[in-house]
């Protein structure tokens, strides 16, 4: 198979100074992309700023013969990040929304600040960068967008109510952008990576972390962002060299008589409502999702 190249493509990587972001930036750089390495340089919990992480990655890309520039703005100022791409390279083809922080606490102990800060960095930040890039992608009728979700968003995780909310919310955004962007050749997908980073080192033991190399995740990002890929709206779990695609599954369900929809009849049908053993379906859009309820309209 021929090498997947990104020559003449401009790629924005948020949170590109460390961990997964650094790995993504180097991957695109070695494949010929012009890379905007964005990193505010803050701590894993949202404090401070430092220009050196982003600049070090830029220096690495340039030392290997690639092209890159650094950007130190917060992802909440997404327009400034995209403007850096336009000023430096004249276009933007790929946005990888990778920047993130943690504020892990049990829900009982969580503060408004803990909740709001996670939302602002993960959700509003991904929105702001993508929204600023969107008009350019629409005009050129080409774009690739990655949202970084998480297993915590898919399955939930103790002490991560804020993070779980944000990460599953990003996949909801992905699915809508995939539909809105497809006619303009804008492809959007989500990844739920398992990789060693400043975030995962707080929740995983060292002997596991050493096998969770970010370099095992970046090749999937490169493939999904390549011009040859047309799959859109997907959610992929990835780590340790393994990749799997997620999808929704719904039980066949139970249709109640429309004249007898009561809590008691819900209780009587509950086993069938929750039975996935026979007739389960996999709705992929709102129209397919409506087929179950619509099929019950004649049940009187």
N, C-alpha and C positions, 0 to 999 in steps of 0.2 A: 504494500500500500504506500502511496506517495506521502511525503511529509505534509502535515497540516500546517500551512504557513499563514502568517498574518502581515505580510509585507504591505505597507501603505495603509494599514489599519491603525486606528488610534484607540487605545484601551485605557479606561480609568479604573484604577483599583483603589477602593477606599480602605482605610486601615492597612495600608500596604507596607508599613514599616517593620512589622513583626509577624511571626507565625504563618498562618495561612495566607495573609495578604502578601507578605514578602515572597512566599513560594509562588503565588499566582503571578506576581509582577515579574519575577525571574523567568517563569515559564513562558509568558507572553513575549518578554524581551528576547529570549533566545530563539523564538519563532518569528522574529522580524517585526513585531509590533512596535509602534511608538507608544510609550507607556507614561501615563500620568500617575505617579505614586503619591497618593494622598494619605497623610497621617498627621493628625493634630499633635501626636506625641504625648498624649495623656496616659495616665495610669490605667490599669485594668478595671479600676472601680470609678473612673470618670474624672479624676482630678489631674491638674497640672497640664503642661504642654512642653514639647521639646522638638525642635526641628531636625535633630540628628538622625532618628530612625529612618524617616523618609529619604533624607539625603544620602544615607549610607546605601540604601537599596538602589537609588539612582546611580550612585558611583559604581556599584557592582554591575549593573546593566551596561553602563558605558564602558567599563573595563573589559567586558566581554564583547564589545563591538556594537552594542545596541544603542538605541535612542530613548531617552527618558528625561522627564522633568519632575521636580518635587512640588507638592502643594501642601500647605500646612493649615488649611481652613477646617473648621468644624463641618461635619457632614450636614448639619442643619443649614449651613450656607452653601447648599448644593450648587447654586448658580455660579458662585465664585470658583468652585472646582471645575465645572464644565467650561467656564470662561478661560481657565488656565489651558485646557485642551485646545480651545478655539484659537487663543492667542499664540500658542506654541506650535500647533500643528494644523490648524485650519479646519478641523472636523472632529467628530467623536463617533466611533463605530460600536464600541463595547463598553458597557458599564458593569462592573462586578461590585455589588454592594456587600462588602465584607466587614466594615468597621463595626465594632461592638464592645460592650462593657458588661460587667456583672454587678448586681447589687443583691446578692442572695440573702434572703431572710425568710423565716416562716411568715405566712400571711398575717398572723396575729401581730407580729412585731414590725411588719412592713410600714414604712412611712410614705406619705404622699411624694416626698422627694425621691425615694427609692423607685416608686412606680413611674413617676413622670420622667425621670432621667433615662430609664431604660427605654421608655416609649420614644423619647426625643432622639436618642442616638440610633436605635435600631429601626424604628418605624418611620418617624418623621425624617430622619437622615436619609434612609433609602428612598423615601418619597421625593425628598428635595433634590437629590442628585439625579434620579431618574426623570423627574418632571422637567428639570432644566435641560436634560439631554434629549428628551422626547421630540421637541419640534425639529431639531437637527436631523434626527433619525427619520422622522416622517418625511421631511423634505428630500432627503437623499434616498428614501425608500430602502433603507437598510439599517438594521440595528440588532444588537444582541445584548440581553440583560440577564444578569444572575442575581437572585435574592438568596441570602444565606439564612436558611431556616435552622432547625435543630431537632434532635430527638426529644428534647424537653417540650417543644411545641407540639410534636406529634403525640407523645405519650403522657406528658406531664412529668414533673419531677419535684419532689419535696423541697421546699425552700426557694423555688424558682417560679412563683406565680407571675411575677412581672415579666421575666424572661420568656416563659412559656407563652404568655399572651402575645408578646411581640413577635416571636418566631413563627407561630402558626398564622398570625395576622399577615406576615410577609408572604406566606404562600397564597393566602386569599388574594392579595394584591397581584401576585404572579399570574393567577388564573384569569383575572380580568384583563390584565395587560396583554396576556397571550391572545385573548379574543379581540381586543381592540387594535392590537398591533399587527396581526397576521396579514391583513390585506396590504400593508405597507412593508412587508418583509421584515418586521420587527419581531424577533423570537425571544420569549421570556421563559426562564425555568428557575426552579428552586433546588438548592442542594441542602442536605442535612448532614454536614460533615462530622466525622469522628477523627479528631487530630489533636496532637499536643499543642498547647498554646498557653498564653497567660491566663486564659479563662478556664481551660480544662485542668490545669495543674492544681486548681483549688478543689477539684471534685474527683480526681482519679489518682490512684497510687503510682509511684514512680516506675515500677516494673511494667505497668501497662503503658504508661506514657511513652516509654522509649520505643515502643513499636507503632506508635500512632504518628507517623511522619506526615507533615503537611504535604510533602512531595507525592504522597499516594492519593491526594485529593485533587491537586491542580490539573492533572491530565484530563479529568472529567470536565472541569471548567473550560479548559481549552477546546475540547471537542464540542461541548454545547454551544460555545461562542463562535465556532468556525462557520464560515459561509456555507459549507456543505451540509450543515445540520438544519433540518426543518422541523424537528420535533419541538413542540412548544407546550407550555402549561404544565410540565411535569414536575414531580418531586422525587428526588433521588437521594437515598441514603448512601454514603460513601465513606470508606475508611479501610486502611490496612490492605489495600489492593482489591477490595470487594466493592461492587456497585449493585444496588437494587433499586427498582422503581416502585414507588408506593402508589396505591389507588384506593379509593373509597369502596367499601363493600356494605351493602344493605340487605337485611333479611327480607324474605318474601313478604313478611308482614302479615297482619291480620286485618281484614275488612269488617267493620262493625255495621250492623243494620243502622241506616241513617236515622231511623225513628227510635233507636235504642242506644244512643251513644252516651253511656253513663260510666261513672268511675267503677261501678261494680262489674260492668261488662268489659271494661279495660282490664281489670284484675283477672277476670275469667279467661281472657285471651292472652294474658301476659307471656305465657310460655311460648306461644306461637309467634308473638311479636319479636321475641328474642332468639328465635331458632334460626341459625344460619346453616343448618345441615342440609336443607333442600330448597332450591329455588332462589338462592341469594343472587342479587344483581349488583352491577357496578356502574351506577349512573356517572356520566362524565360531564353533564351540563344540566342546567335548570330545567330544560325541556324534558330530558330523560327522567329527571327526578320527579317531575309531575305525573309521570305515567302511573305510578303506584296509587296515589290518591284518586286520580281520574278514573281508574279502573273500578273504583268502589262506588261511583255515583249511581249506579243502577241497583245498588244493594238496599232495597227498601222493603 
